[in-house]
Amino acid sequence: MDRGIWISWYDLASENRKEYLSWLHERYLPRVLERPHIVWAAHYATEKMTAPERLAHTSDPSVPKGGDYILMIGAETAHAFSPPRPGEKFEAVTDSDERMRAMRKAERISIMTEEARAEGPAVGAHSEPGLTGCIQLGSFNAGPAEHDEEELLAWYARWRLPCMQKLPGLVRVRKLVGVSGWAKHGVLYEFTSLEERNAHFPTHEKPYPELEKWTDHVVRRLDHAPGSPHVARRLWPA
């Protein structure tokens, strides 16, 4: 069971990259995996891709804009990420860890819990624990109208998750909701490869014009985090 996910989006200065990645991959994440109720961890570098023009992104200046890297930790539930005392951080361990963590720039953190999931045709191709080598991660808030939340719920339940069960190259998709952090909603797609994602995901609704209209209506109402959705390839585990 891995229903809780801790997520950090951030940037790194080029001069700190080697030292930081060595610490994160060789020292920090292996220790995190030893903690109670932690199931997996994964670190990704995002691809430079242009988001569809129809997607709106928040203009709130208080929302950090980092997104070159995504660090994700999966747990049995989101309660595994509760700090020992209010005001402390789940991540903080030693002064050395804090120094390395401070290398992250424009960092945004969310803790999310899984609302629902669907498995794709390629689920049998991924047997290792944790996430696949290629993901797409969206984080956003619903529109301001009274029924926007209800329509978003219906769209995921009646169309987006069911149609993903037929998408070539998809291992699974998880609809997430925020426990803490800016975004109330999230969606995490796991693909067998970036090439499979690029070949099939962008045009998967073309055979269903009426449902494609519904998608267009729903997604134009969303307020995405900076850079969302992020497409990324895994750095760790290798």
Summary of the structure (lengths in Angstrom):
residues: 238
radius of gyration: 17.6
end to end distance: 22.7
largest distance: 55.5
contacts: 724
relative contact order: 0.23
helix: 29%
strand: 32%
